[in-house]
Amino acid sequence: MTLKCIAGIEKPDEGQIVLNNRVLFDSQEKINLLPQERKVGLLFQNYALFPNMTLEENIAIGVPKNCKNKQKVIEEKINTFSLKGLENNYPHQLSGGQQQRVALARMLVNEPEILMLDEPFSALDEHLRWKMEQELIDILRENQGSAIYVSHNKDEVYRICDRIAILHDGKIEEIKDKESLFNNPKTYNSAILTGCENISKVEQISENKVYAIDWGVELICKEIIDEDIKYVGIHKHEINLYPKIGLENSFELKLIDVIRNRSSYTLVLSSIARDSRDASSHIYAELSQDEFNKHSFDSMGLVYVNINPESLLLLR
């Protein structure tokens, strides 16, 4: 919806949309530029190619009417996107990757001031997705303009984007560079979307200690806890097994299950004081294959772990 409003396909109830100091929409000033006046390129999830038009015709429809070298521009884009020889093919005769390249070419011939992409790889298989992702990164570098990229895939976003915003219920909860966001999210939704596997509701005990309600353990934190903190999180690779006795945040937990991944193992743990059948009480720890092979787990299913206070995420 946000992308459609920027592109002029949908009209917001109120507010203002400004691109490079150019007002595209202003409800108070009664400004609402037509889509073709906005210089915005939007790539839909399904590419929105015209089925009754050839590849070349689909690209041509995006060229501005006042363009003097229309055919040259079209040919350049066909060559740039490795579509030579497919000019007379219809969309149903193209692969998913070829369709996407046609849609990108159609968008770029109009020389938009901003590119907007709505989960462009969701319909592609893994191998093609990776290849197209690399092509898109090259296109964004060459374009040198602004781009908005929408995705639920955290790894994809991390590889492609420099600055990331977490959008929830129509509002931006956080916006910052990708390193800061992934390493230190500040909200529950940010932690979920950036891949934090362990999150518990908390009650504050003191200025630097909380009780993790879902896990049934007390945790010492590295910093003074704000009053609006409602959750605590920890990435599964940050949980240490068999630490030295006496370290802060060290606990004995029940081993519920071991999940084998391609190159690692995930231990499913639970507090001794909690019902192990309750999934919300589970704590996940990840070990490499080498680390896993070093340990012989207690026959009673008990594992001693440590959580570094500096690795805890305090979340609103």
N, C-alpha and C positions, 0 to 999 in steps of 0.2 A: 504493500500500500504506500509506503514512504517513497519507494522508487517511482511508482506511478504518479504520485503527486509532484515529484520533482520534474518528471518528464512531461507533465501536463495532460496525462491520460485521465487522471482523477482530479477533482477539485476539492481542496481541503475546506472544511467548514470555516476555519479562521486561521490567522497566522501570516507568516511571511516566509518566502523562499528566495534566497539571494545566492547567485553564483558569480564569483569573481567580481563583486561589487555591482552586479547587474540584477535588478529585481525581476524575478520571474513571476512571482505571485505576492500580492499584498491585499488582504481582505479589507483593510481600512481605506486604502487608497484606490480600491476597485481595479487593481492591476492583475491581469491573468493572461499572460502571453500564450499564444497558440503553440502546440508542440513543435511545429516546424520553425518557430521563431526562437526556440530556447537553446539551440546548439547543444543538445543533450543526446547521448547515445545510450540506449537501453537494450541489453541482451537478455531476452526472456529465457526462462528455464527450458521451454520447448522449442526455442529458436524462432518460432513464428514465421517460417518461410512460406511464401505463397506457392501452394502445390501445383497450380496451373502455369507457373512461370519457370523457365529454365534457370540454371545457375547464374548465367550472365544477366538475365533479366531481373533476377532477384537482387543482384548487386546494383544494377543500373537504377533501380527505383529509389535507391538511397542517395544518388548524386543530386546536388542542388541544381535547380532549373537554370540558374545563371552561370553554370560552369561552362567555360569555353572549350575545354579539352576533355569532354565527357568520356569518349571512347578510350583515350589514353589513360585516364584515371582508372577506368574499369580494368583495363589490361594490366596495369601496374599492380592492382590489388590481387588479381587472379594469379599473377606470377609470385607475388609476395607470400600468398597463402598456399602455394603449391597446388593450385587447382587447374593448371594448364591441361587442356585436353578434355575437360569435363564441362566446358561452357554450355553445351546443349543438353546436358543431363537435367532431369527434373529431381526435386528433393527426394522422392521415393527411390530414386536410383543411386543415391549417395549414402555413404556410411554415416554413422553418428558424428564422427570426427570431421568429416567433410562438410556436413550440414552446419556444424558449429563454426567452421572457418568461413563459410559463406555468410553466415549471420554476422560474424565479426567484421568481415570485409564490407558488408552493406552498411554497417554502423560507422565504420571509419572513413568511408568515402565522403561523408558529410562533414568531416573535420570537427567533431564535437569538442566542446570545451571540457566535458567530463564524460567518462565512460562508467556505466553502471551495469553490473553483472549479477544476476540472480541465480545462485547455485548452478553455474553453467556446466558442472561436471557430474551432476547427480545421476544422469541417465547413461553414463559411459561405464564400460568395464574398467577394471583396475589398471590394466596395462595402457589402454588408450587414455584414461584419465591422467596418468602420470605424464604421458607424452604431450597431451594438450595443455597440461598445467605449465610445462616448461615453455611451450610456445607462447602461452598467454603472458608469462613473466617477461619474455623477450619483447612482446608487443607493448606491454605497459612501460618498459624501459625506453623503448623507441618513441612512444607517444609523448612522453614527458609532460603529460597533463594530469589532471586529477582523476581519481577513479574511486568508485564505491563498489566493494565486493561483498556480497551477502552469502553466508554459508553457515551450516551447523557443524562442519567438519573442522575440528580444532587444528589438526595437523596441516590440512590444506591452507587454512587461514594463516598459520604461523609461517609457512613457506612463502606465501605470496605477498602478505601484507606487512607494512611497516608500523602502522598505527591502527589500533583495534578498539572498537566500541562495542560494549555489551548492551543490547537493546532488550528491554523487558517491559511488557505492558505499555508499549508505545513511548517509553522514555529511555534515555541513555543513562544507565546506572554507573558505568565507568568508561573512560576513554583515555588511553595512554599508549606508550610504545609497547610492542609485543613482549619484550623481555620483562618489563615491569609488571605487565598484566598477568603473564603466565607464572612468574615467580612469586608474586605477592598480590593476588586478587583481594579485594576489600569487601565484596558482597557474596552472599550465598549463590546467586545466579552466576556470577563471574567464576566462582570456584567450580561449579558444576560444568559450565561450558568449556573451561580450560582444562578439565580432566582430573580434578581432585576426587579421588575415590572414597575417602573417609571424611565424613562430615557428621557432627553431632550437635544437638541443641545443648546449650550450656546454662548453668546458673553461676553467678559470680560469688566467690567465697571471700576473696580479699582483692587488693588492688592489682595483684599479679597472679592470682590463682582462680581457676574455674573448676566446676564439677561438670564433666561431660555426661549428660543425662542418658544418652543412648548407649554409652559404653560402660557406665558405672565406675568411672575412675576420676580421680582428681589430677589436674594438670597444672604445673607451674609454667607461666609464660615469660617470655623474655622482656616484655614491655608492660607498662601500666595499661590496664584494660579500660576502655571507654564504656560508658553506660549503655551505649546503643549496640554493643556486641551481643549477638544472639546465638552464634554458632562458632564452633572451632573445627578446623580442617587439618588434615595431614596427608601428603601424598604417600602412596603405598611404598615407593622406593626410599622414603625417608625414615622408615621404621627399622630400627637396628635390632638384630637378634643376639641373644646371649651377651649382653653388655657386662661391664664390670659391676660388681655389687656396690650399691650405695649411690649410684648416679640418680639425679633427679628424673622423675617421670619413668621409673622402671617398674614393670608389672609382670605378673605371671598370668598368662592367658591360656584359654583352652584352644587346642587345635581342632577345628571342625572339619576342615577339608583341605586338600592340596589340588590345585588346578595347574595342569601343565600347559604352558604356552609354547610358541615356537622356539624361543630362545631364553625362556625364563620360567619360574614357577611362582604362582600366587598362593600364599597361605591364607586361609580363611580362619580368622581368630575371633574369640569372644571372651568377654569378661567372665570370670568364674562366678560372679554374682548375678549374671544375666542368663535368661533363657536362650540357649544356643539356637533354638528354632526361630527366634525373632531375627529376621534379616537386618533390621535397623541396628541391632547390637553388634553386628559383625565388623571387624577391623581387618583390612586387607594389607598384607605385606608382600612385597615382591623381591625375589632373589634370583640372581643369575644362576645358570646351570652349575657353574663352578662353586658358587656359594652354597647352593642347595646340597651338592654332593659332599660338602665339608661337614654337614651337620647330621647327627643321628637323633631323631626326635624322640622325646620321652614316650615310653610305652603307654602312659596314662593320658597322652595327648595334651601335655602341658608345655608351654613355650614361654621363655623369659625374654621380654622385649624392653627396649628403651626408646622413648620419643624425645628427641632433642628440643628444648624449649624454643630455640631459634628457628626450628622448622615448622612450628605451629602457625596456622593461618587464623587470625581473628577476624570473623566475618559479621557483617551487618545483615 
